Amino acid sequence: MYYYDPDNKSPRRWAMIATAVYGVLLAGSFALVSFDFSPVTDKPGDTILGLASSGPHSNGFSLIRKVVEVAGADWNMPFDGATLADRAMEPTRIYVKQVLEVMKSVKIKGMAHITGGGLVENVPRVLPEGVQAVIDGKSWTRPAIFDWLQEKGNIDSHEMHRVFNNGIGLVVIVSAEDAEKARGAFEAQGEKVFTIGTVAKLPEGEAPCVVR
């Protein structure tokens, strides 16, 4: 799910703030949630938080299979306290309930689920024109499966961030003054949260999301 600008042109996106329009199937019952379509704009100085993923989250498996093949690895070999297959196919983390709870006390300005395309392709979808997400690639600890894939596949860092989530399953953008409150609120919901970057003015000729 993304906060989005319906025509993909306006510097303002219409934020989908969860409160009561669609049903979420949770534990065998429906929780009624809706959206208040109110304009929210990310701006330079906003803080980018990253919620930890459990692993690849079902993305990038064409490349994962190729790396395993080239490395001559066995899916059943011991790896990081389990097997390689276990770590590669850890169930995808779902963040819906945690986000809805945090939204009760913190204004979330932007949000992107990091799926295929990684950080560099998913984060720009929530940004208005003229700004850039500047992400510090060393600001979080990624699951060991990503280190193994990069080493065994000889994959450069940009490609890793284009294909995989690299340990960040959900990106949340908040104002700088709300960053600690948001981080604490997500941690209270059991999430591992990292402050991974900031929103800045987009330099001419640069991509809307950079990982450094």
N, C-alpha and C positions, 0 to 999 in steps of 0.2 A: 504494500500500500504506500502511496505517496501523497503528500500535500502537492497540489498542482494548480497550474494556471490553465483553465479550460481551452484557451485559444493558443497557448504556448507562445504568446507574443508579449503580453502585458508584463511590466516589471513587478506586478503584484499577482500573487497566486491566491486562489480561493482555498483557504485551509479547511480540510475536512476534520472538524473537531468532534470526536466521538461523544454523543449524548443519547439518540433513539430511533434510527431509520432502518438498520439492517439487523438481521438475526445472526448471532454467533452460536454455533453448536458447541456447547461445552459440557462435558460430563453427562451427556445424554439429555440435556435440556437446553432450551433456547434462552439466551440472555438478550434482551432487547436493547439495541444501541442506536443512537442517531447521530446525524451530522448537522452542525450549525455552520452554514457556508459564510464565514466572515473573513475579510481580507487580512492576511498576515504577510509581512515582508521581512525576509532575512536582510540583515544589513552588516556592513563591516563592523567588526568587533564582537559579533555574536560567537558563542562557544559551541563547538561540535563535540558531542559525547558519543562514545561507541559502546554498545552492549555486546558482551562476549558471545561468540558463536560456540557451538559444540564441535564444529569441524566443517567440512566442505558444504554441509547443508544441501546435498543432492545436486550440486552444481560443479561443472568442470570435469565430469567423469570420462569424457572422451580422452582428455589429456591425462587424467589419473590412470586410466587403463593403459595408455601408451607408456607412461613412466614405469609402471609396474612391469610391463613387458620388456622394455629396454633394460631395466635394472635386473631382470631375471629374478624378481622377488616372488615370494610365495604369499598369497593372500592370508594364509593361515600361520605365517611366521609370527613369533612373539614380537610385539611392538608397543611400547609405551604402556606397559601394564595390561595389555590385552593382546589382540591380534591386529595385523595390518588391516584386515577387512573390517574389524570392529571399529577402529579409529577412523577409517575412511568413510564408513557408513553410519556414524553416530546419528541418531534421530535429530531432525531439524528442530531447533528451539523455536517456540512460538511465543511472541511477546504481547499478544493482545490484552490479556488481563492486567499485566503489569503497566502497560501504557495507559489504559483506561483509569487505573487507580492513580497514577502520577498526574494525569490531566486534571484531577480534582483539585490539585494544589499548585500546579506549575503550568505556565503558559508555554506549550511546545510550539515553536515557530516553524519547524520543518522536520520531516521524518522520512527515512528511506530504508526499506528492507534490502539488504545487500545480497542479491542473488547473482545470476549469471551477468557478467559485465563488471563485477567487483565494485570497489569504491569509485574507481575513476569514471565509470559509466552510469552508476546508479545515483550517486550523490548529486551530480549536476541537474538531475530531473526535478529536484526540489528547490533549486536556486533561481532567483529572479535574474534578469539580465544585468550585467555590469559588476557581478561579484564573483569571487572565487573561493572555493573551499581549500584551505591550506592545511594538509594533514601531516602530522609527524609520524612516520612509519615506525619509529622506535618507541612510541608512547604506550604500547600495549604488548603483552606477551601472547604470542600466537600458539595454538596447539602444535605439538611436535609433528603432526602429520604434514603440515605445510613446510616446515624446515626440511623434512625428508624428501618431499616432492621437489622442492627447489633444488636441493643438492643432487639427487639422483637423476633428475630430468634436465639439469643444467639450464634452468629457466631464469631469465633475468627478472629483476624486481618489478619492472613495469608490467610485464606479462602476468606475473603472479597477481598483481593488483587488478588486472583487467579480467582475469578468469575466475579467481577465487575471492572469497570474503576475507581470507587471511586472518581469521579470528574475530572479525567484527560482523555480527549478524544483523544489527540494526543501528542506524545512525540517527541521532536526535539532535536538533539544533535549538538552542535556547539563548536568551539574552545573557550577557556575561554576568549580570547581577543575580540571575536565577540559576547559574550553573551548579553551585554547590548544593543548593536546595534540591535541584532535579537529580543530581547524582545521589544524594542521600536518600531521596524518595525511591529511586530505582533499586538501590542497595537494600532498602527495607523490604522490597518485594523479592529479594533473593537473587538479584542480578549482579553480575560482575561488571562494573562500569569503568570506563577509561575516558579521561579528557584527551581527545586525540587531535584537536586542531581548532582553528578559528576561521571565521568568514572575513575575507579581505576584499578590497577593491580589485577588480580584475585587470591585471596588466595587459596592455595591448599585445595581441598575438599569442597569449598563453591560453592553456586549457582551463575550463571552469573548475576543475578539480586536480590538484597536484598532491602527490604523496612524496615526501622528502625524508 
